[in-house]
Amino acid sequence: MRLKDKVAIITGSGSGIGRATALRFASEGAHVIVNDINQEHGEETVQLIKENGGSASFILADVTNPQDVQALTDNVIGEFKKIDILFNNAGISNVGRLDEVEPDVWDKVMSVNVKGVYLLSKYIVKHMMEQKNGCIINMSSCAAEMGLAQRALYSATKGAVLSLTKAMQVDYAPYNIRVNALLPGTIYTPFVENYLKTSYSDPEVAIEGIKKRQLSGDLGLPEDVANAALFLASDEAKFMMGSPLYIDGGVVFGKNA
């Protein structure tokens, strides 16, 4: 029970990595606030947690909307009087070279991936400062640390999140708040599965191509990232501050011969 009696907010937890992390945190004793813009998916996550004996509740909120984020924060503080863990997981992707990205698409992906992290952190960290305690986990990506074809916009957002993480840690260390980032490789989530099916004539060939760029020879699973998030959220990571944690199958620092 590494998160016993902790209150954890996980954005984008209606599916994929967010759902896997919500289930993992709940199994370790946390009350999980499931957040998503898809109410059906969010409530499914809550139901799964409760079926496994955990504690969770769902709050519908758009991470790019200040009013939604303020209401979410007020709701949680009103009920639980504290927020111990914030996992800024919500994000979207984009495929294409920079010259192929339209301005409205640029603004949308930046808004979700960067502004969303800013807004949740802005409203929630104030309460953590009052508590003199807290843990924030930001979802970056291995794309922040390497050139990846057809991922200019996505890489820019994840690089911004990684830099933001480091700056936040400096500012909030005096308040006993830890801020770290997760840098996954390609994780086989429903989003990735759908992307492969809709973007390639032969998804299986595409999957094999992606596997080859990772030393593991395979794609990661949402549970792999959830386990890393649990470590960062727990007291076991009390000496990790402003750190990038790679869960990438070796794609960043390795190279197949």
C-alpha positions as CSV (number, residue, x, y, z in Angstrom):
1,M,0.0,0.0,0.0
2,R,2.6,2.5,-1.1
3,L,0.0,5.3,-1.7
4,K,-2.3,4.6,1.3
5,D,-4.7,7.4,1.9
6,K,-3.2,9.6,-0.8
7,V,-5.4,11.6,-3.1
8,A,-4.3,11.4,-6.7
9,I,-5.5,13.3,-9.8
10,I,-4.8,11.6,-13.1
11,T,-5.7,13.5,-16.3
12,G,-6.7,11.6,-19.4
13,S,-7.3,8.5,-17.4
14,G,-10.3,7.2,-19.4
15,S,-8.0,4.9,-21.4
16,G,-4.5,3.8,-22.1
17,I,-1.6,4.9,-19.8
18,G,-4.0,7.0,-17.7
19,R,-6.4,4.2,-17.0
20,A,-3.5,1.7,-16.3
21,T,-2.0,4.2,-13.8
22,A,-5.4,4.9,-12.2
23,L,-5.8,1.2,-11.6
24,R,-2.2,0.8,-10.3
25,F,-2.5,3.8,-7.9
26,A,-5.8,2.6,-6.5
27,S,-4.4,-0.9,-5.9
28,E,-1.7,0.8,-3.8
29,G,-4.3,2.5,-1.6
30,A,-4.8,5.9,-3.2
31,H,-8.2,7.5,-3.8
32,V,-8.0,8.3,-7.5
33,I,-9.7,11.2,-9.2
34,V,-10.2,10.0,-12.7
35,N,-10.3,12.9,-15.2
36,D,-11.2,12.8,-18.9
37,I,-13.2,14.7,-21.5
38,N,-14.9,11.4,-22.4
39,Q,-17.4,10.7,-19.5
40,E,-18.2,7.2,-20.6
41,H,-14.5,6.1,-20.7
42,G,-13.8,7.9,-17.4
43,E,-16.7,6.2,-15.6
44,E,-15.5,2.9,-17.0
45,T,-12.1,3.4,-15.3
46,V,-13.8,4.2,-12.0
47,Q,-16.0,1.1,-12.3
48,L,-12.9,-1.1,-13.0
49,I,-11.2,0.4,-9.9
50,K,-14.2,-0.3,-7.7
51,E,-14.6,-3.8,-9.0
52,N,-11.0,-4.4,-7.9
53,G,-11.7,-3.1,-4.4
54,G,-10.2,0.4,-5.0
55,S,-11.5,3.9,-4.4
56,A,-12.1,6.4,-7.2
57,S,-14.4,9.1,-8.5
58,F,-14.8,10.8,-11.9
59,I,-14.6,14.5,-12.7
60,L,-15.4,15.6,-16.3
61,A,-13.0,18.5,-17.2
62,D,-11.2,19.9,-20.2
63,V,-7.5,20.4,-19.2
64,T,-7.3,23.4,-21.6
65,N,-10.2,25.2,-20.0
66,P,-9.2,27.3,-16.9
67,Q,-12.8,27.3,-15.5
68,D,-13.0,23.5,-15.8
69,V,-9.6,23.1,-14.1
70,Q,-10.4,25.5,-11.3
71,A,-13.7,23.7,-10.7
72,L,-12.0,20.3,-10.6
73,T,-9.4,21.6,-8.1
74,D,-12.1,23.2,-5.9
75,N,-14.2,20.0,-6.0
76,V,-11.3,17.8,-4.9
77,I,-10.1,20.2,-2.1
78,G,-13.7,20.6,-0.9
79,E,-14.2,16.9,-0.5
80,F,-10.7,15.7,0.5
81,K,-9.0,18.8,1.9
82,K,-5.8,17.9,0.1
83,I,-4.2,16.8,-3.2
84,D,-1.1,14.6,-2.8
85,I,-0.4,13.6,-6.3
86,L,-1.0,15.2,-9.7
87,F,-0.2,13.1,-12.9
88,N,-0.4,15.4,-15.9
89,N,-1.0,12.6,-18.4
90,A,-3.6,14.0,-20.8
91,G,-2.2,14.5,-24.3
92,I,-2.8,14.2,-28.0
93,S,-0.4,13.5,-30.9
94,N,0.2,14.7,-34.4
95,V,1.9,13.2,-37.4
96,G,3.7,15.2,-40.1
97,R,6.6,17.5,-40.9
98,L,6.6,21.0,-39.6
99,D,5.6,22.4,-43.1
100,E,2.6,20.1,-43.1
101,V,1.2,21.3,-39.7
102,E,-1.6,23.8,-40.0
103,P,-1.7,26.7,-37.5
104,D,-5.0,25.5,-35.9
105,V,-3.6,22.0,-35.4
106,W,-0.4,23.5,-33.9
107,D,-2.5,25.5,-31.4
108,K,-4.7,22.5,-30.5
109,V,-1.8,20.1,-29.7
110,M,0.1,22.8,-27.9
111,S,-3.0,23.6,-25.9
112,V,-3.6,20.1,-24.7
113,N,0.0,18.9,-24.2
114,V,1.5,22.1,-22.8
115,K,-1.2,24.4,-21.6
116,G,-3.0,21.5,-19.9
117,V,0.1,20.8,-17.8
118,Y,0.4,24.5,-17.0
119,L,-3.2,24.9,-15.9
120,L,-3.5,21.8,-13.7
121,S,-0.2,22.6,-12.1
122,K,-1.0,26.2,-11.6
123,Y,-4.2,25.6,-9.7
124,I,-3.2,22.5,-7.8
125,V,0.4,23.4,-6.8
126,K,-0.9,26.3,-4.6
127,H,-2.6,23.7,-2.4
128,M,0.5,21.6,-2.3
129,M,2.5,24.7,-1.2
130,E,0.1,25.2,1.7
131,Q,0.4,21.5,2.6
132,K,4.2,21.7,2.3
133,N,4.1,18.4,0.4
134,G,3.2,17.0,-2.9
135,C,4.2,15.1,-6.0
136,I,3.7,16.2,-9.6
137,I,4.4,13.8,-12.6
138,N,4.4,15.3,-16.1
139,M,4.1,13.2,-19.2
140,S,6.9,14.0,-21.6
141,S,8.2,11.5,-24.2
142,C,11.4,10.1,-25.5
143,A,10.6,12.3,-28.5
144,A,11.7,15.2,-26.4
145,E,15.3,13.8,-26.4
146,M,15.7,12.6,-30.0
147,G,14.8,13.5,-33.6
148,L,11.8,11.5,-34.7
149,A,10.5,11.6,-38.3
150,Q,7.1,13.1,-38.8
151,R,6.7,14.2,-35.2
152,A,7.8,17.9,-35.2
153,L,4.8,19.3,-33.3
154,Y,4.5,16.4,-30.9
155,S,8.2,16.6,-30.1
156,A,8.0,20.3,-29.5
157,T,5.3,19.9,-26.9
158,K,7.1,17.1,-25.1
159,G,10.3,19.0,-25.1
160,A,8.4,22.0,-23.6
161,V,7.0,19.7,-20.9
162,L,10.4,18.3,-20.0
163,S,11.9,21.8,-19.7
164,L,8.9,23.0,-17.7
165,T,9.3,20.0,-15.3
166,K,12.9,21.1,-14.5
167,A,12.0,24.7,-13.9
168,M,9.0,23.8,-11.7
169,Q,11.2,21.6,-9.6
170,V,13.6,24.5,-8.8
171,D,10.6,26.8,-7.8
172,Y,8.8,24.3,-5.7
173,A,11.6,22.3,-4.0
174,P,11.4,24.6,-1.0
175,Y,7.8,23.5,-0.4
176,N,8.7,19.8,-0.3
177,I,7.1,19.3,-3.7
178,R,8.7,16.8,-6.1
179,V,8.3,17.3,-9.9
180,N,9.4,14.6,-12.3
181,A,8.7,13.6,-15.9
182,L,8.0,10.3,-17.6
183,L,9.6,9.7,-21.1
184,P,7.9,6.7,-22.6
185,G,8.8,5.1,-26.0
186,T,6.1,3.7,-28.2
187,I,3.5,2.3,-25.9
188,Y,0.7,0.1,-27.3
189,T,-2.3,2.0,-26.2
190,P,-5.7,2.2,-27.9
191,F,-4.6,5.5,-29.5
192,V,-1.6,3.9,-31.1
193,E,-3.5,0.9,-32.2
194,N,-6.1,3.1,-33.9
195,Y,-3.4,5.2,-35.5
196,L,-1.7,2.2,-37.0
197,K,-4.9,0.8,-38.3
198,T,-6.0,4.1,-39.9
199,S,-2.6,5.3,-41.2
200,Y,-1.0,2.2,-42.7
201,S,-2.3,-0.3,-45.3
202,D,-0.6,-3.1,-43.3
203,P,-0.6,-2.3,-39.5
204,E,1.4,-5.4,-38.7
205,V,4.3,-4.3,-40.9
206,A,4.2,-0.9,-39.3
207,I,4.3,-2.4,-35.8
208,E,7.3,-4.5,-36.8
209,G,9.1,-1.4,-38.1
210,I,8.5,0.4,-34.8
211,K,9.7,-2.6,-32.7
212,K,13.0,-2.6,-34.6
213,R,13.9,0.9,-33.3
214,Q,13.6,-0.2,-29.7
215,L,16.3,-2.4,-28.2
216,S,13.6,-4.4,-26.4
217,G,12.4,-5.5,-29.8
218,D,8.8,-4.9,-28.7
219,L,6.3,-2.2,-27.9
220,G,5.7,-1.1,-24.3
221,L,2.5,-1.6,-22.5
222,P,0.5,0.9,-20.5
223,E,1.2,-1.0,-17.4
224,D,5.0,-0.5,-17.9
225,V,4.5,3.3,-17.7
226,A,2.0,2.9,-14.8
227,N,4.6,1.1,-12.8
228,A,7.1,3.9,-13.4
229,A,4.5,6.5,-12.4
230,L,3.8,4.6,-9.2
231,F,7.5,4.6,-8.3
232,L,7.7,8.4,-8.9
233,A,4.5,8.9,-6.8
234,S,5.8,6.8,-3.9
235,D,8.2,7.6,-1.1
236,E,10.7,5.3,-2.8
237,A,11.4,8.2,-5.2
238,K,11.9,10.8,-2.5
239,F,15.4,11.7,-3.8
240,M,14.2,12.1,-7.4
241,M,13.7,15.8,-8.3
242,G,13.3,17.3,-11.7
243,S,14.3,14.0,-13.3
244,P,13.4,12.5,-16.6
245,L,12.5,8.8,-16.2
246,Y,12.8,6.8,-19.4
247,I,10.5,3.9,-20.1
248,D,11.4,3.5,-23.8
249,G,12.7,0.0,-24.5
250,G,16.1,1.5,-25.1
251,V,15.2,3.8,-28.1
252,V,16.9,6.9,-26.8
253,F,20.3,5.6,-25.6
254,G,20.6,2.5,-27.7
255,K,21.0,1.6,-31.3
256,N,20.5,-1.8,-33.0
257,A,23.4,-2.9,-35.0
